[in-house]
Amino acid sequence: MNSIPGMARPIPAGALKEVGCGLCGSLSQRLHFKDGPFSVVHCADCGLTYVTPRLNDAALIDEVYNEGYWSSNSAKHRGYTDYRSDADLYVRTYELRTSIIARHFPRPGRVLDVGCAAGYFLGVMKGKGWQIQGLEPSAAIRPQAIERLGEGVVAAEPLGTAELAAGSFDLVTFWDVIEHIPDPVAALAEARRLLAPGGKILIETQNVKSLAARVLGRKWQHYKHAEHIYHFNRATLADACGKAGLDIIENRARLGGKYVSLGFIQERAGRLHPLLSALFFPLKWVADASLYVNLFDEMIAIAEPQSS
């Protein structure tokens, strides 16, 4: 049995498996650091940063993305303190980020959001006239998406299992999702299959080579080993897209920030050092106040099918 911070119960040893590189399959790796049962490693052949061992596919859904993920007592290690209560912050963040989409799509179309959670992004897109569809395998949060968006909009099956026709969507989005998916190349290839002519894919994920990641080291807030099983940089994200038959045409960090509560800042400060948590403790008294924060450690990339 393995005890993992933020997990309500120990994880059976059989749920963990050693893995090779998710991009090139190589077993040659360089250790970045160890943390409990997990190692964060760099692929010696293609440079991808990933976690090994990791939870097997069934355990990822059953053990990680249950209610304790969306309402976590240790969000610096796993999930969110209270994802549902931060709905307004997520909506404001997505309203800001849709300016990226507007540059590429002068008029509304059909959008699929992979891992749509409570449906905040799709709600924003619906308000802008888009036809919406979501995929959310977590049974703990999917009811909130259905309540927000209506019946028939959100499917429980993961990408690749859901029955979706080729050419069904103008835009497929992966917001903070691709780093969670065991086979990112297969997921991106399936998203490419679903694109209508002129369609594009949007991928937002963390950049392990950003200044923030390098300065913070193993205390970087995106090192959550049970859920973030890959850590991309610009080159490895482009490599993943290339293997899926896609070209990245834009990759920026400018709108990679988020609206966050002051309580969130206080909680994350504790990840760096207990003294910082104490220093920021007064923020708890105004925890519901918010501000926009961008550490420029997240990428928002737009990809399109490679020309034949």
HELIX and SHEET records of a PDB file:
HELIX    1   1 ALA A   13  ALA A   15  5                                   3    
HELIX    2   2 ASP A   57  ALA A   59  1                                   3    
HELIX    3   3 LEU A   60  VAL A   64  3                                   5    
HELIX    4   4 GLU A   67  TRP A   70  1                                   4    
HELIX    5   5 ALA A   87  HIS A  104  1                                  18    
HELIX    6   6 TYR A  120  GLY A  127  1                                   8    
HELIX    7   7 ARG A  142  LEU A  149  1                                   8    
HELIX    8   8 ILE A  178  HIS A  180  5                                   3    
HELIX    9   9 PRO A  184  LEU A  194  1                                  11    
HELIX   10  10 LEU A  211  LEU A  216  1                                   6    
HELIX   11  11 GLY A  217  LYS A  219  5                                   3    
HELIX   12  12 ARG A  234  LYS A  243  1                                  10    
HELIX   13  13 LEU A  262  LEU A  272  1                                  11    
HELIX   14  14 PRO A  274  LEU A  279  1                                   6    
HELIX   15  15 PHE A  281  VAL A  286  5                                   6    
SHEET    1   A 2 LEU A  16  LYS A  17  0                                        
SHEET    2   A 2 ARG A  54  LEU A  55 -1                                        
SHEET    1   B 4 GLN A  29  ASP A  35  0                                        
SHEET    2   B 4 PHE A  38  CYS A  43 -1                                        
SHEET    3   B 4 THR A  49  THR A  52 -1                                        
SHEET    4   B 4 TYR A 230  HIS A 231 -1                                        
SHEET    1   C 7 VAL A 154  ALA A 155  0                                        
SHEET    2   C 7 GLN A 131  LEU A 135  1                                        
SHEET    3   C 7 ARG A 110  VAL A 114  1                                        
SHEET    4   C 7 PHE A 169  TRP A 175  1                                        
SHEET    5   C 7 LEU A 195  GLN A 206  1                                        
SHEET    6   C 7 GLU A 298  PRO A 305 -1                                        
SHEET    7   C 7 LEU A 246  ARG A 252 -1                                        
SHEET    1   D 2 LYS A 258  SER A 261  0                                        
SHEET    2   D 2 SER A 290  VAL A 293 -1                                        
END                                                                             
